[in-house]
C-alpha cells in the first residue's frame, strides 16, 4: 500500500470512529431525554393525580363524617325498668364512656330532671347549646358539672353540652323521688 493511501485509510477510520462516537452520544442523549420526560407528569397526569388525591380526601372526609355521626346505644336501668337511648359522638360522651358502666344516685330536681353532680369541669365541653331542650335529652350542665336526664319540659332554655337522648316512657322519673340509676353501653 502506498503511504498516501495508508494515511487516507487512517483518516477514514478515525472519521468513522468519530462519527460513531458522535452518533452514540446523540443516541444516548435522546434516550436520556425520553427517559426523563417520562418522569415529569404531563398536564393529564397532574389532573389525574389531583383527582386521585381529591377522591382520597373525599373518602377520608366521609369517614370523618361517619365517625362524627356515630352514636352509642345505651341502656338505662332505674327501679327495675330499662330504657334505651343513644349518646352522641363528642368529647364529653367519650370521656363519659370511659367510666361505663355507671351506677349513680340521681337527685330529682325541679320536677323536670334527674341529676348527678360530678363537679365543675368533670367533662369537656365543645359545642354548648342554649335552646329549648327535648324530653329525654341527656345533657351535661357545665357550671355545676351535672349529668342530667331531662324527663319533663317546662319551657326553660339553658346552656348545656348535649350528650344524647333517652327514648321511651320517662314517667318513671315523674314521681319526684331520687333514684339509683345504672347506665351501660349496649354493643
Backbone as a chain_set.jsonl record, in Angstrom:
{"seq": "XXXXXXXXXXXXXXXXXXXXXXXXXXXXXXXXXXXXXXXXXXXXXXXXXXXXXXXXXXXXXXXXXXXXXXXXXXXXXXXXXXXXXXXXXXXXXXXXXXXXXXXXXXXXXXXXXXXXXXXXXXXXXXXXXXXXXXXXXXXXXXXXXXXXXXXXXXXXXXXXXXXXXXXXXXXXXXXXXXXXXXXXXXX", "coords": {"N": [[0.827, -1.165, 0.0], [0.43, 2.229, -0.668], [1.917, 4.992, 0.968], [0.295, 7.305, 1.029], [-2.246, 6.331, 0.575], [-2.474, 4.804, 2.822], [-2.458, 6.752, 4.794], [-4.847, 7.951, 4.15], [-6.645, 5.925, 4.691], [-6.33, 5.677, 7.436], [-7.23, 8.176, 8.205], [-9.904, 7.936, 7.367], [-10.779, 5.838, 8.987], [-10.457, 7.003, 11.5], [-12.248, 9.088, 11.207], [-14.628, 7.65, 10.943], [-14.758, 6.421, 13.452], [-15.002, 8.731, 14.984], [-17.496, 9.669, 14.027], [-19.094, 7.533, 14.785], [-18.873, 7.695, 17.581], [-19.98, 10.231, 17.933], [-22.631, 9.796, 17.041], [-23.371, 7.869, 18.883], [-23.282, 9.32, 21.276], [-25.293, 11.202, 20.701], [-27.477, 9.458, 20.403], [-27.557, 8.344, 22.967], [-28.122, 10.688, 24.44], [-30.646, 11.274, 23.403], [-32.075, 9.046, 24.333], [-31.859, 9.421, 27.114], [-33.24, 11.839, 27.323], [-35.833, 11.03, 26.559], [-36.316, 9.194, 28.59], [-36.204, 10.83, 30.9], [-38.269, 12.612, 30.325], [-40.45, 11.034, 30.706], [-40.628, 10.933, 33.439], [-41.581, 13.332, 34.34], [-44.641, 14.637, 35.212], [-47.32, 14.935, 32.966], [-49.788, 17.376, 31.927], [-52.19, 15.991, 31.877], [-51.534, 13.849, 33.545], [-51.119, 15.269, 35.923], [-53.705, 16.226, 36.422], [-55.085, 13.824, 36.776], [-53.742, 12.903, 38.972], [-54.391, 14.856, 40.867], [-57.096, 14.38, 40.877], [-57.127, 11.838, 41.932], [-56.037, 12.371, 44.443], [-58.058, 14.045, 45.35], [-60.22, 12.266, 45.405], [-59.317, 10.503, 47.388], [-59.23, 12.263, 49.574], [-61.965, 12.837, 49.758], [-62.974, 10.342, 50.5], [-61.707, 10.032, 52.985], [-62.751, 12.276, 54.332], [-65.414, 11.533, 54.317], [-65.31, 9.312, 55.993], [-64.593, 10.605, 58.343], [-66.897, 12.15, 58.733], [-68.743, 10.098, 59.067], [-67.76, 9.012, 61.431], [-68.238, 11.195, 63.096], [-71.02, 11.187, 63.055], [-71.588, 8.868, 64.309], [-73.293, 7.059, 66.755], [-73.743, 6.02, 70.12], [-75.257, 3.295, 71.578], [-77.192, 3.056, 74.5], [-78.204, 1.631, 77.661], [-80.436, 2.339, 80.185], [-81.101, 1.685, 83.462], [-83.56, 1.814, 85.879], [-85.171, 1.491, 88.921], [-85.731, -1.204, 88.342], [-86.692, -1.117, 85.742], [-85.987, -0.835, 82.241], [-84.675, 1.525, 79.987], [-83.88, 2.701, 76.729], [-81.42, 4.406, 74.794], [-79.431, 6.838, 72.996], [-76.061, 7.968, 72.781], [-74.336, 10.847, 71.737], [-71.534, 11.424, 69.511], [-69.062, 12.921, 70.861], [-66.579, 14.901, 72.607], [-67.256, 15.014, 75.334], [-69.034, 12.817, 75.713], [-67.315, 10.751, 75.023], [-65.469, 10.895, 77.111], [-67.192, 10.274, 79.193], [-68.006, 7.671, 78.486], [-65.729, 6.218, 79.093], [-66.008, 5.755, 81.759], [-67.984, 3.912, 82.031], [-69.541, 0.828, 83.121], [-71.997, 3.011, 84.557], [-73.023, 3.69, 87.871], [-75.172, 5.457, 89.447], [-76.391, 7.643, 91.983], [-79.081, 9.453, 91.506], [-80.488, 12.681, 91.757], [-83.744, 13.992, 91.973], [-84.745, 16.861, 90.468], [-86.422, 20.027, 90.328], [-88.775, 19.088, 89.201], [-88.399, 18.192, 86.648], [-86.008, 16.966, 85.928], [-83.471, 14.435, 86.31], [-80.597, 14.323, 88.201], [-77.072, 14.063, 88.478], [-74.325, 15.129, 90.215], [-71.194, 15.646, 89.166], [-69.284, 17.572, 89.546], [-67.813, 20.732, 88.848], [-66.2, 21.069, 85.696], [-65.809, 18.382, 85.193], [-66.356, 17.0, 82.827], [-65.385, 17.44, 79.404], [-66.322, 20.259, 77.377], [-67.597, 21.221, 74.207], [-69.386, 22.034, 72.184], [-71.566, 23.95, 73.11], [-75.038, 24.374, 73.745], [-77.862, 26.556, 73.751], [-80.688, 26.42, 73.73], [-84.143, 25.377, 73.479], [-84.779, 22.417, 75.213], [-85.367, 18.879, 74.55], [-87.727, 16.497, 75.773], [-86.319, 13.745, 77.301], [-83.741, 14.275, 76.587], [-80.283, 13.901, 77.234], [-77.935, 15.521, 79.05], [-75.06, 17.605, 79.799], [-74.522, 19.849, 82.275], [-72.462, 22.362, 82.524], [-71.747, 24.473, 84.489], [-72.203, 23.427, 87.114], [-71.21, 20.967, 86.801], [-72.981, 18.88, 86.13], [-74.554, 15.838, 85.355], [-77.325, 15.139, 83.484], [-80.642, 13.917, 83.074], [-83.311, 14.822, 81.247], [-86.627, 14.764, 81.926], [-89.071, 15.991, 81.735], [-90.728, 18.72, 80.148], [-90.448, 22.186, 80.681], [-90.336, 24.519, 79.373], [-88.099, 26.061, 79.775], [-84.95, 27.454, 78.781], [-81.536, 26.709, 78.621], [-77.939, 26.845, 78.874], [-75.995, 24.164, 77.705], [-74.167, 21.061, 77.312], [-74.85, 18.857, 74.868], [-75.4, 15.444, 75.271], [-76.794, 13.141, 74.583], [-79.761, 11.175, 73.928], [-82.64, 9.855, 75.474], [-84.965, 7.318, 74.943], [-88.458, 6.33, 75.015], [-90.859, 5.73, 77.698], [-90.681, 8.109, 80.032], [-91.92, 8.587, 82.392], [-91.387, 7.214, 84.667], [-89.634, 8.646, 86.182], [-91.136, 10.729, 87.101], [-92.333, 10.744, 89.621], [-91.092, 12.265, 91.478], [-89.152, 11.383, 93.247], [-85.782, 10.574, 94.327], [-83.341, 8.419, 92.69], [-81.566, 5.323, 92.219], [-79.513, 4.764, 89.529], [-78.497, 2.868, 86.755], [-76.281, 2.967, 84.095], [-75.349, 1.759, 81.028], [-73.368, 0.7, 78.232], [-74.626, -0.554, 75.172], [-73.724, -3.007, 73.01]], "CA": [[0.0, 0.0, 0.0], [1.149, 3.488, -0.785], [1.754, 5.732, 2.202], [-0.822, 8.255, 0.936], [-3.476, 5.544, 0.753], [-2.49, 4.398, 4.215], [-2.875, 7.932, 5.537], [-6.253, 8.16, 3.852], [-7.397, 4.903, 5.429], [-6.253, 6.033, 8.85], [-8.145, 9.299, 8.37], [-11.271, 7.421, 7.231], [-11.061, 5.054, 10.183], [-10.611, 7.967, 12.591], [-13.505, 9.803, 10.962], [-15.724, 6.724, 11.23], [-14.832, 6.292, 14.91], [-15.54, 9.999, 15.468], [-18.924, 9.694, 13.689], [-19.726, 6.536, 15.644], [-18.925, 8.268, 18.925], [-20.938, 11.337, 17.886], [-23.979, 9.223, 16.976], [-23.614, 7.183, 20.16], [-23.599, 10.364, 22.251], [-26.614, 11.726, 20.345], [-28.458, 8.42, 20.719], [-27.625, 8.293, 24.422], [-28.81, 11.906, 24.873], [-32.061, 11.116, 23.051], [-32.652, 8.068, 25.267], [-31.981, 10.079, 28.419], [-34.316, 12.819, 27.217], [-37.09, 10.277, 26.6], [-36.464, 8.632, 29.927], [-36.522, 11.904, 31.84], [-39.583, 13.204, 30.027], [-41.449, 10.14, 31.285], [-40.679, 11.162, 34.883], [-42.27, 14.589, 34.618], [-46.055, 14.435, 34.911], [-47.949, 15.818, 31.983], [-50.99, 18.032, 32.453], [-53.188, 14.938, 32.099], [-51.122, 13.13, 34.747], [-51.36, 16.135, 37.071], [-55.138, 16.274, 36.723], [-55.5, 12.539, 37.338], [-53.171, 12.849, 40.308], [-55.209, 15.669, 41.754], [-58.381, 13.689, 41.011], [-56.889, 10.751, 42.878], [-55.924, 12.974, 45.771], [-59.393, 14.53, 45.702], [-61.027, 11.096, 45.761], [-58.837, 10.034, 48.688], [-59.685, 13.236, 50.567], [-63.404, 12.658, 49.927], [-63.173, 9.112, 51.274], [-61.307, 10.3, 54.37], [-63.744, 13.19, 54.896], [-66.62, 10.735, 54.539], [-65.09, 8.517, 57.199], [-64.663, 11.534, 59.475], [-68.304, 12.489, 58.957], [-69.387, 8.908, 59.621], [-67.332, 8.94, 62.828], [-68.963, 12.246, 63.819], [-72.433, 10.812, 63.144], [-71.7, 7.632, 65.074], [-73.998, 7.168, 68.032], [-73.525, 4.89, 71.011], [-76.508, 2.862, 72.197], [-77.066, 2.847, 75.943], [-79.339, 1.101, 78.419], [-80.566, 2.99, 81.49], [-81.961, 0.878, 84.323], [-83.995, 2.527, 87.076], [-86.266, 0.79, 89.604], [-86.015, -2.462, 87.658], [-87.142, -0.905, 84.362], [-84.917, -0.435, 81.324], [-84.924, 2.458, 78.892], [-82.751, 2.711, 75.805], [-81.178, 5.689, 74.142], [-78.169, 6.973, 72.273], [-75.143, 9.048, 73.128], [-73.685, 11.438, 70.576], [-70.089, 11.247, 69.432], [-68.344, 14.163, 71.137], [-65.543, 14.74, 73.637], [-67.88, 14.761, 76.639], [-69.527, 11.435, 75.786], [-66.158, 9.848, 75.028], [-64.96, 10.89, 78.491], [-68.194, 9.579, 79.995], [-67.968, 6.245, 78.145], [-64.582, 5.598, 79.772], [-66.426, 5.452, 83.13], [-69.079, 2.935, 81.998], [-70.934, 1.174, 83.422], [-72.205, 3.998, 85.622], [-74.0, 3.397, 88.922], [-75.306, 6.798, 90.008], [-77.559, 8.038, 92.77], [-79.509, 10.688, 90.853], [-81.43, 13.505, 92.515], [-84.843, 14.513, 91.162], [-84.772, 18.309, 90.68], [-87.264, 20.974, 89.591], [-89.892, 18.411, 88.552], [-88.119, 18.006, 85.217], [-84.719, 16.343, 85.613], [-82.697, 13.598, 87.216], [-79.276, 14.951, 88.157], [-75.935, 13.584, 89.255], [-73.31, 16.187, 90.148], [-69.782, 15.247, 89.163], [-68.468, 18.719, 89.94], [-67.444, 21.578, 87.717], [-65.037, 20.671, 84.903], [-65.66, 16.925, 85.153], [-66.394, 16.557, 81.436], [-65.067, 18.519, 78.462], [-67.431, 20.819, 76.595], [-67.101, 21.747, 72.94], [-70.453, 22.666, 71.403], [-72.655, 24.246, 74.037], [-76.31, 24.828, 73.165], [-78.683, 27.342, 74.682], [-82.027, 26.468, 73.147], [-85.13, 24.569, 74.189], [-84.423, 21.0, 75.241], [-86.427, 17.901, 74.296], [-87.912, 15.49, 76.811], [-85.47, 12.595, 77.009], [-82.356, 14.69, 76.35], [-79.253, 13.649, 78.238], [-77.053, 16.677, 78.873], [-74.09, 17.954, 80.834], [-74.617, 21.267, 82.616], [-71.083, 22.636, 82.932], [-71.494, 25.287, 85.688], [-72.155, 22.607, 88.339], [-70.705, 19.639, 86.453], [-74.121, 17.988, 86.343], [-75.049, 14.898, 84.357], [-78.769, 15.351, 83.637], [-81.65, 13.317, 82.19], [-84.476, 15.724, 81.271], [-87.804, 13.91, 81.721], [-90.287, 16.802, 81.558], [-90.474, 20.037, 79.551], [-91.09, 23.317, 81.35], [-90.142, 25.693, 78.528], [-86.858, 26.771, 80.078], [-83.78, 27.29, 77.926], [-80.293, 26.907, 79.371], [-76.748, 26.417, 78.144], [-75.644, 22.801, 78.074], [-73.486, 20.2, 76.343], [-75.72, 17.73, 74.528], [-74.729, 14.147, 75.349], [-77.558, 12.117, 73.893], [-81.215, 11.21, 74.088], [-83.239, 8.645, 76.025], [-86.272, 7.057, 74.33], [-89.401, 5.561, 75.819], [-91.706, 6.375, 78.7], [-89.851, 8.643, 81.109], [-92.761, 8.89, 83.557], [-90.803, 6.532, 85.821], [-88.946, 9.666, 86.978], [-92.063, 11.821, 87.429], [-92.884, 10.69, 90.984], [-90.396, 13.252, 92.298], [-88.164, 10.818, 94.173], [-84.44, 10.282, 93.837], [-83.264, 7.021, 92.259], [-80.287, 4.746, 91.812], [-79.608, 4.551, 88.083], [-77.357, 2.212, 86.111], [-76.197, 3.305, 82.672], [-74.326, 0.933, 80.395], [-73.338, 0.712, 76.771], [-75.13, -1.753, 74.514], [-72.954, -3.217, 71.767]], "C": [[0.88, 1.239, 0.0], [0.899, 4.277, 0.498], [0.598, 6.72, 2.14], [-2.14, 7.527, 1.152], [-3.619, 5.129, 2.221], [-2.959, 5.563, 5.093], [-4.363, 8.156, 5.379], [-7.106, 7.169, 4.631], [-7.415, 5.233, 6.919], [-7.222, 7.182, 9.135], [-9.587, 8.827, 8.314], [-11.674, 6.642, 8.48], [-11.283, 5.989, 11.373], [-11.93, 8.71, 12.459], [-14.695, 8.91, 11.286], [-15.882, 6.54, 12.745], [-15.428, 7.557, 15.526], [-17.042, 10.048, 15.23], [-19.69, 8.689, 14.562], [-19.89, 7.089, 17.057], [-19.965, 9.383, 18.984], [-22.364, 10.801, 17.891], [-24.33, 8.493, 18.274], [-24.004, 8.187, 21.243], [-24.982, 10.93, 21.973], [-27.714, 10.725, 20.699], [-28.642, 8.304, 22.234], [-28.382, 9.505, 24.978], [-30.304, 11.806, 24.58], [-32.746, 10.139, 24.0], [-32.846, 8.683, 26.653], [-33.118, 11.091, 28.423], [-35.679, 12.131, 27.277], [-37.351, 9.719, 27.994], [-36.874, 9.697, 30.941], [-37.879, 12.53, 31.562], [-40.708, 12.313, 30.547], [-41.604, 10.331, 32.779], [-41.426, 12.427, 35.261], [-43.737, 14.406, 34.267], [-46.554, 15.449, 33.884], [-49.149, 16.474, 32.631], [-52.062, 16.984, 32.754], [-52.856, 14.151, 33.36], [-51.397, 13.956, 35.994], [-52.833, 16.169, 37.427], [-55.613, 14.949, 37.298], [-54.935, 12.366, 38.742], [-54.02, 13.662, 41.264], [-56.6, 15.052, 41.914], [-58.25, 12.542, 42.001], [-56.775, 11.267, 44.298], [-57.273, 13.461, 46.26], [-60.278, 13.37, 46.14], [-60.625, 10.561, 47.133], [-59.312, 10.96, 49.802], [-61.18, 13.069, 50.826], [-63.699, 11.413, 50.756], [-62.837, 9.364, 52.741], [-62.284, 11.251, 55.049], [-65.034, 12.445, 55.206], [-66.495, 9.881, 55.785], [-65.153, 9.392, 58.438], [-66.104, 11.888, 59.786], [-69.056, 11.302, 59.537], [-69.029, 8.761, 61.096], [-68.067, 9.98, 63.662], [-70.42, 11.86, 64.039], [-72.648, 9.596, 64.038], [-72.364, 7.905, 66.416], [-73.718, 5.892, 68.824], [-74.851, 4.547, 71.679], [-76.256, 2.577, 73.676], [-78.354, 2.262, 76.511], [-79.304, 1.765, 79.793], [-81.547, 2.164, 82.312], [-82.249, 1.661, 85.597], [-85.208, 1.798, 87.643], [-86.704, -0.474, 88.854], [-86.512, -2.318, 86.228], [-85.972, -0.418, 83.507], [-85.439, 0.495, 80.244], [-83.682, 2.452, 78.013], [-82.629, 4.077, 75.149], [-79.853, 5.669, 73.413], [-77.358, 8.12, 72.861], [-74.497, 9.533, 71.843], [-72.192, 11.16, 70.627], [-69.424, 12.606, 69.633], [-67.379, 13.919, 72.301], [-66.138, 14.4, 75.003], [-68.367, 13.319, 76.75], [-68.375, 10.439, 75.763], [-65.549, 9.763, 76.427], [-65.902, 10.118, 79.41], [-68.141, 8.07, 79.749], [-66.809, 5.514, 78.825], [-64.932, 5.176, 81.198], [-67.498, 4.36, 83.192], [-68.623, 1.594, 82.522], [-70.996, 2.147, 84.597], [-73.26, 3.495, 86.597], [-74.119, 4.695, 89.718], [-76.54, 6.925, 90.886], [-77.963, 9.414, 92.239], [-80.607, 11.368, 91.662], [-82.475, 14.062, 91.556], [-84.999, 16.005, 91.472], [-85.792, 19.005, 89.778], [-88.447, 20.332, 88.871], [-89.672, 18.173, 87.068], [-86.878, 17.183, 84.928], [-84.187, 15.465, 86.735], [-81.25, 14.052, 87.065], [-78.268, 14.204, 89.019], [-74.831, 14.625, 89.094], [-71.908, 15.588, 90.275], [-68.914, 16.337, 89.781], [-67.979, 19.446, 88.701], [-66.171, 21.082, 87.035], [-64.841, 19.178, 84.768], [-65.62, 16.376, 83.734], [-66.03, 17.725, 80.525], [-66.33, 19.007, 77.753], [-66.859, 21.396, 75.318], [-68.162, 22.469, 72.131], [-71.648, 22.913, 72.322], [-73.867, 24.77, 73.278], [-77.053, 25.631, 74.219], [-80.059, 27.527, 74.07], [-82.959, 25.591, 73.981], [-84.741, 23.094, 74.105], [-85.638, 20.135, 74.895], [-86.526, 16.958, 75.489], [-87.122, 14.254, 76.385], [-84.022, 12.974, 76.741], [-81.478, 14.341, 77.548], [-78.204, 14.729, 78.012], [-76.049, 16.776, 80.02], [-74.194, 19.456, 81.046], [-73.299, 21.65, 83.278], [-70.923, 23.45, 84.218], [-71.427, 24.492, 86.996], [-71.611, 21.206, 88.061], [-71.763, 18.575, 86.601], [-74.438, 17.142, 85.12], [-76.561, 14.849, 84.555], [-79.559, 14.557, 82.602], [-82.899, 14.182, 82.336], [-85.732, 14.915, 80.935], [-89.099, 14.697, 81.544], [-89.895, 18.178, 81.028], [-91.178, 21.116, 80.363], [-90.868, 24.625, 80.586], [-88.848, 26.446, 78.763], [-85.78, 26.464, 79.038], [-82.546, 27.543, 78.778], [-79.129, 26.351, 78.563], [-76.296, 25.054, 78.65], [-74.846, 22.133, 76.958], [-74.405, 19.009, 76.098], [-74.898, 16.447, 74.563], [-75.465, 13.085, 74.553], [-79.039, 12.28, 74.135], [-81.694, 9.84, 74.558], [-84.64, 8.497, 75.449], [-87.177, 6.312, 75.305], [-90.153, 6.416, 76.821], [-90.864, 6.812, 79.893], [-90.651, 8.981, 82.363], [-92.263, 8.186, 84.815], [-90.082, 7.521, 86.743], [-89.903, 10.697, 87.576], [-92.625, 11.779, 88.848], [-92.161, 11.638, 91.943], [-89.328, 12.707, 93.214], [-86.807, 10.616, 93.49], [-84.379, 8.803, 93.453], [-81.822, 6.612, 91.988], [-80.44, 4.326, 90.358], [-78.331, 3.879, 87.597], [-77.409, 2.543, 84.624], [-75.048, 2.501, 82.09], [-74.449, 0.997, 78.882], [-73.847, -0.619, 76.25], [-74.386, -1.885, 73.198], [-73.846, -3.675, 70.652]], "O": [[1.949, 1.262, 0.61], [-0.2, 4.238, 1.052], [-0.037, 6.947, 3.17], [-3.038, 8.034, 1.823], [-4.716, 5.105, 2.779], [-3.754, 5.379, 6.015], [-5.059, 8.502, 6.333], [-8.156, 7.525, 5.164], [-8.443, 5.07, 7.576], [-7.933, 7.184, 10.139], [-10.412, 9.262, 9.117], [-12.795, 6.784, 8.967], [-12.204, 5.78, 12.163], [-12.638, 8.938, 13.44], [-15.679, 9.384, 11.853], [-17.001, 6.507, 13.257], [-16.239, 7.493, 16.449], [-17.794, 10.426, 16.128], [-20.799, 8.97, 15.017], [-20.958, 6.951, 17.654], [-20.732, 9.483, 19.942], [-23.21, 11.281, 18.645], [-25.484, 8.514, 18.703], [-24.925, 7.951, 22.024], [-25.768, 11.123, 22.9], [-28.757, 11.103, 21.233], [-29.768, 8.181, 22.717], [-29.196, 9.359, 25.89], [-31.131, 12.202, 25.402], [-33.876, 10.377, 24.426], [-33.883, 8.483, 27.286], [-33.866, 11.195, 29.395], [-36.58, 12.601, 27.973], [-38.472, 9.773, 28.502], [-37.785, 9.485, 31.741], [-38.567, 12.94, 32.497], [-41.81, 12.8, 30.802], [-42.622, 9.928, 33.342], [-41.86, 12.567, 36.404], [-44.053, 14.053, 33.131], [-46.246, 16.639, 33.941], [-49.491, 16.157, 33.77], [-52.76, 17.077, 33.763], [-53.74, 13.818, 34.15], [-51.852, 13.424, 37.006], [-53.184, 16.145, 38.606], [-56.447, 14.93, 38.203], [-55.572, 11.756, 39.601], [-54.335, 13.199, 42.361], [-57.217, 15.187, 42.97], [-59.147, 12.3, 42.809], [-57.331, 10.692, 45.234], [-57.604, 13.314, 47.437], [-61.002, 13.476, 47.13], [-61.482, 10.208, 47.944], [-59.748, 10.494, 50.855], [-61.624, 13.149, 51.971], [-64.577, 11.433, 51.619], [-63.584, 8.961, 53.634], [-62.616, 11.059, 56.219], [-65.672, 12.692, 56.23], [-67.452, 9.737, 56.546], [-65.697, 8.985, 59.464], [-66.503, 11.926, 60.95], [-69.913, 11.473, 60.404], [-69.884, 8.427, 61.917], [-68.475, 9.704, 64.79], [-70.994, 12.167, 65.083], [-73.769, 9.329, 64.472], [-72.03, 8.864, 67.112], [-73.487, 4.826, 68.252], [-75.492, 5.411, 72.277], [-75.264, 1.954, 74.053], [-79.432, 2.382, 75.928], [-78.28, 1.754, 80.476], [-82.692, 1.967, 81.905], [-81.341, 2.109, 86.298], [-86.164, 1.521, 86.918], [-87.895, -0.767, 88.75], [-86.734, -3.329, 85.56], [-85.094, 0.306, 83.976], [-86.504, 0.275, 79.668], [-82.57, 2.226, 78.492], [-83.613, 4.797, 74.978], [-79.236, 4.618, 73.237], [-77.902, 9.103, 73.365], [-74.153, 8.738, 70.968], [-71.657, 10.72, 71.645], [-69.244, 13.357, 68.674], [-67.378, 12.844, 72.899], [-65.58, 13.588, 75.742], [-68.141, 12.667, 77.769], [-68.447, 9.394, 76.411], [-65.16, 8.684, 76.874], [-65.456, 9.393, 80.3], [-68.221, 7.283, 80.692], [-66.907, 4.318, 79.099], [-64.244, 4.341, 81.785], [-67.88, 3.929, 84.28], [-67.45, 1.243, 82.391], [-70.164, 2.109, 85.503], [-74.277, 2.937, 86.185], [-73.273, 4.995, 90.56], [-77.6, 6.384, 90.572], [-77.283, 10.41, 92.485], [-81.521, 10.724, 92.176], [-82.146, 14.543, 90.471], [-85.341, 16.377, 92.595], [-85.993, 18.622, 88.626], [-89.062, 20.967, 88.015], [-90.625, 17.975, 86.315], [-86.695, 16.736, 83.795], [-84.415, 15.709, 87.92], [-80.734, 14.155, 85.952], [-78.569, 13.773, 90.132], [-74.448, 14.964, 87.974], [-71.504, 15.101, 91.331], [-67.927, 16.048, 90.458], [-67.761, 18.846, 87.648], [-65.196, 20.722, 87.694], [-63.801, 18.741, 84.274], [-64.928, 15.394, 83.466], [-66.335, 18.875, 80.841], [-67.282, 18.25, 77.56], [-65.779, 21.986, 75.322], [-67.846, 23.443, 71.448], [-72.623, 22.162, 72.302], [-73.738, 25.508, 72.302], [-76.892, 25.412, 75.42], [-80.535, 28.651, 73.91], [-82.59, 25.126, 75.06], [-84.412, 22.595, 73.029], [-86.779, 20.594, 74.94], [-85.523, 16.659, 76.136], [-87.244, 13.781, 75.255], [-83.159, 12.099, 76.673], [-81.88, 14.472, 78.704], [-77.648, 14.845, 76.92], [-76.181, 16.122, 81.055], [-73.982, 20.241, 80.122], [-73.048, 21.312, 84.434], [-70.02, 23.142, 84.996], [-70.667, 24.854, 87.894], [-71.553, 20.363, 88.957], [-71.499, 17.495, 87.129], [-74.572, 17.65, 84.007], [-77.036, 14.557, 85.653], [-79.21, 14.522, 81.422], [-83.479, 14.266, 83.419], [-85.89, 14.44, 79.81], [-90.131, 14.105, 81.229], [-88.863, 18.731, 81.408], [-92.357, 20.986, 80.694], [-91.174, 25.705, 81.09], [-88.531, 27.377, 78.023], [-85.713, 25.362, 78.494], [-82.517, 28.486, 79.569], [-79.306, 25.503, 77.688], [-76.222, 24.815, 79.855], [-74.852, 22.584, 75.813], [-74.701, 18.246, 77.018], [-73.828, 16.372, 73.959], [-74.844, 12.231, 73.921], [-79.519, 13.356, 74.493], [-81.213, 8.805, 74.096], [-85.42, 9.449, 75.464], [-86.714, 5.739, 76.291], [-90.093, 7.645, 76.797], [-90.393, 5.981, 80.67], [-90.122, 9.591, 83.293], [-92.681, 8.534, 85.92], [-89.936, 7.267, 87.939], [-89.517, 11.456, 88.465], [-93.334, 12.705, 89.244], [-92.574, 11.793, 93.092], [-88.654, 13.478, 93.898], [-86.705, 10.506, 92.268], [-85.251, 8.023, 93.835], [-80.983, 7.42, 91.591], [-81.382, 3.619, 90.001], [-77.226, 4.269, 87.975], [-78.451, 2.413, 83.981], [-73.922, 2.55, 82.585], [-75.509, 1.309, 78.338], [-73.545, -1.675, 76.805], [-74.415, -0.977, 72.367], [-73.375, -3.901, 69.537]]}, "num_chains": 1, "name": "protein.A"}
